[in-house]
Amino acid sequence: MYDYRVSLLVVVGLYIFSPVIIDWWLAPNGAWYHPFALWFLLIAIYIWVEFKRGPDEL
């Protein structure tokens, strides 16, 4: 099943988080998990939105 909200969320998340991820990734004293924490947050928001929808909603 193709869901437009998933693609919109990925594109917007990529657009918003890309500069932050690159800056954190290149920081010499940054923690290794910083780039992954933002993507985890994006995935968690998507899961929350999907479970908030009812099973009969398309």
N, C-alpha and C positions, 0 to 999 in steps of 0.2 A: 504494500500500500504506500503510495507516494503522498507525503504530507508536506504542504507548502510551508507550514510553520517551522518545521525542522530546518529546511533550507534557509529560510529567512533568519532564524535564530543563529545558525552557523555563520552566515554571511555577516550579520551585524556583529556577532561576537568576534569574528576574525578582524573586522574593520576596527572595532573598539579596542580589543586587547592586543593587537599586533605590536604597536609601539611599546607598550608596557612590557610585554613578554621579551622583546628584543633587548630592552634596557636592562631588565632583570637578568636575562641570560648572560649578558656581557659584563655584568657587574662582578668585579673580582672577589668581593667579600659577601656576596649574596648567598642565600641558602639555595640548595639544589631544587627544592620543591616549589619555589615561587611561580615559575611558569605553569606548572601542573595544577597549582591551587586555583588559578583563574579558570582553567578549563574544567576542573572538577565543579566549580561553582556554576559554570554555564550548563553543564550536564545536569546538575542537581536541579536547577531552575526548570529545565525542560521536563524532567521527570515529574516535578511537582505540578507543572501545568497539565501534563498528560493525565495524571491521577485525579486532578481536580475535575476534569471532564467526566461526564457520565459514560457508561459503556454503550449506551444506545445513541450517543451523539456522533455524528459523522462529520 
